[in-house]
Every structure is written in structure tokens, then in C-alpha cells.
Amino acid sequence: RTPLGYHVILVEDRKKDRVHVRHILLGLSPSSEDTARALALLDSLRERALSGEDFEELVERYSEDPAGRRSGWRPVGQLPKVITDAISVLKPGQISRPFKGLAGCYLVKLYDRRPGGIPDLERDWDIIKEWAFERKLQREFEDLISEEKKKLYVEVRWAPLR
């Protein structure tokens, strides 16, 4: 649980120190009734996923956190410990039962595991391609911001309050 609410995490792939995750965030107020509702919803989402519904579609539909809608490899250390603990007992293709952690309630799906170590061009092509795309996107964004700053003029005048 975070200040934003509860999360459902989808682990699409795992690499010793990196995982491919997606999650659903359920925003709520800090009441036991909200917690019970969130856990019940996560349980129903789990059942739907186990019945064949696409977990990614559930993420897109139910997550209130834009970061949860983004797929990609993440270092395990960037995930809450309760999630890494849940991932450690899952086999590829399995979905955890909903559980509550310090930051919220989660539902985790593990897609695959891969050995860690130095990236191999053939084995890790998708990861390298994603990393390069993210770097290029970041550079494009920074260039866009720089160009837009050149078009703007902001003058701050401090006037004493009367």
C-alpha cells in the first residue's frame, strides 16, 4: 500500500536482479472496509486471470497508477520486499493470491525467469532494445523541454505585501 492506494503487480519476467513487472493500483482511503474491498476485488481479478482473461487488460482497465500500466524490466531492489518475497515462491505462469504489505494489497503474476549476469545480445535482445528505446525517449523529451524553454520568458517580480 502506498499513499496512492493498493497495487496489483504483474511480473512478466524475472532476471536474478531484474524483473519485468506490471501492476494494478487500487486507490483507497485507509479504512479496514476499503482494505477488505480491495482484497476482494484483487481476488476476483485473480480468478478472472486464472480463467483466461488477459492480465495486461486487467492492468489497463483497473490500475489508477500510470506506472502500473507500463511494462518493462526493473531491478528487484526497486520493488517492495513483500513483492520480491511473493515472486520468489512463484513458478513461471503462476499468479499469487492477493496479499497485504506495508504499502498496500498486491496481486503478482510471474511470466518467466532468466539467468542474471552480463547481458547477452541474443538472449537479452528485448531488454537491450527496451533500454535503448527508453534512453532515446528520455533524450527526445529533454530536447523538447530545452526547445520549449527557449520559447518562454518568465519574469518574477517580487512586490512587497501591503
C-alpha positions in Angstrom: 0.0 0.0 0.0 1.3 3.4 -0.9 -0.2 6.9 -0.3 -1.9 6.3 -3.7 -3.6 3.0 -2.7 -3.3 -0.7 -3.3 -1.2 -2.2 -6.1 -1.6 -5.4 -8.2 1.8 -6.3 -9.6 2.3 -8.4 -12.8 5.8 -9.9 -13.1 6.2 -10.7 -16.8 9.7 -12.0 -16.5 12.4 -12.2 -13.9 16.2 -12.0 -14.1 18.2 -12.7 -10.9 18.3 -9.0 -10.1 15.7 -7.7 -12.6 12.1 -8.4 -13.2 9.6 -7.5 -15.8 6.5 -6.2 -14.0 3.1 -4.6 -14.4 0.7 -3.8 -11.6 -2.8 -2.6 -10.8 -3.1 0.2 -8.2 -6.4 0.5 -6.3 -6.7 3.9 -4.8 -8.5 4.0 -1.4 -8.8 5.6 1.9 -7.1 4.0 4.9 -10.1 2.1 6.3 -10.5 -1.6 7.0 -13.6 -1.6 4.8 -11.5 -0.3 1.9 -8.9 -2.9 2.6 -11.5 -5.7 2.5 -13.0 -4.3 -0.7 -9.6 -4.0 -2.4 -8.6 -7.6 -1.4 -12.0 -8.9 -2.6 -11.5 -7.1 -5.9 -8.0 -8.4 -6.3 -9.3 -11.9 -5.6 -11.9 -11.6 -8.3 -9.3 -10.2 -10.7 -7.1 -13.2 -9.9 -10.0 -15.6 -10.6 -10.6 -13.8 -13.9 -7.0 -14.1 -14.9 -6.9 -17.8 -13.9 -10.0 -18.3 -16.1 -8.1 -17.0 -19.1 -8.7 -13.2 -19.1 -5.6 -11.2 -20.1 -3.8 -9.9 -17.0 -2.5 -6.9 -19.1 -6.0 -5.9 -20.0 -6.9 -6.1 -16.3 -4.0 -3.8 -15.5 -5.1 -1.3 -18.2 -8.6 -1.4 -17.0 -8.2 -1.3 -13.2 -5.0 0.4 -12.4 -5.2 4.0 -11.3 -1.4 4.3 -11.4 0.0 5.1 -14.8 3.3 3.5 -13.8 1.5 0.2 -13.4 0.4 0.3 -17.0 4.0 0.4 -18.1 5.7 -2.8 -18.9 9.4 -3.3 -18.5 12.4 -4.8 -16.7 13.0 -3.5 -13.3 15.7 -4.2 -10.7 14.3 -6.4 -8.0 15.7 -3.9 -5.5 13.3 -1.3 -6.7 10.3 -3.4 -5.7 8.9 -3.6 -2.2 10.2 -6.6 -0.2 6.7 -8.1 0.0 6.6 -8.3 -3.8 10.1 -9.8 -4.1 9.1 -12.4 -1.5 5.9 -13.3 -3.4 7.9 -13.6 -6.7 10.5 -15.9 -5.1 7.9 -18.6 -4.5 6.1 -18.4 -7.8 6.8 -20.6 -10.8 6.5 -19.0 -14.3 2.9 -18.5 -15.2 1.6 -18.6 -11.7 -0.4 -15.8 -10.0 -0.1 -15.1 -6.3 -3.1 -14.8 -4.0 -3.9 -11.2 -3.0 -1.8 -10.1 -0.1 -1.3 -7.1 2.1 2.0 -5.4 2.6 3.1 -2.2 4.2 2.4 -0.3 1.0 -0.9 -1.9 0.1 -2.5 -5.0 -1.3 -1.0 -6.8 -4.2 -1.6 -9.5 -6.8 1.5 -10.7 -8.6 2.0 -12.8 -11.8 5.4 -14.2 -12.8 5.8 -14.8 -16.5 9.3 -16.1 -16.7 12.8 -16.3 -15.1 16.1 -15.8 -16.8 19.6 -16.1 -15.5 21.3 -12.9 -14.4 24.8 -11.7 -15.2 26.2 -9.7 -18.1 23.6 -9.2 -20.8 24.0 -11.4 -23.9 23.0 -9.7 -27.2 20.9 -12.6 -28.4 19.4 -13.8 -25.1 18.7 -10.3 -23.8 17.8 -8.5 -27.1 14.3 -7.4 -25.9 15.8 -5.9 -22.7 18.5 -4.1 -24.6 16.1 -2.8 -27.2 13.7 -1.6 -24.5 16.6 0.1 -22.6 17.8 1.8 -25.8 14.2 2.9 -26.6 13.8 4.4 -23.1 17.2 6.2 -23.4 16.2 7.6 -26.8 12.8 8.7 -25.4 14.5 10.4 -22.5 16.8 12.3 -24.8 13.9 13.3 -27.0 12.0 14.5 -24.0 15.0 16.5 -22.7 15.5 18.1 -26.1 11.8 19.0 -26.3 11.9 20.6 -22.9 15.1 22.6 -23.9 13.4 23.9 -27.1 10.2 24.8 -25.2 12.3 26.7 -22.6 13.8 28.8 -25.3 10.3 29.9 -26.4 9.3 31.0 -23.0 10.1 34.1 -21.0 9.2 34.2 -17.3 9.8 37.3 -15.2 9.3 37.1 -11.5 8.7 40.4 -9.7 8.6 40.5 -6.0 6.3 43.1 -4.8 6.0 43.8 -1.0 2.7 42.8 0.5 0.7 45.8 1.9 
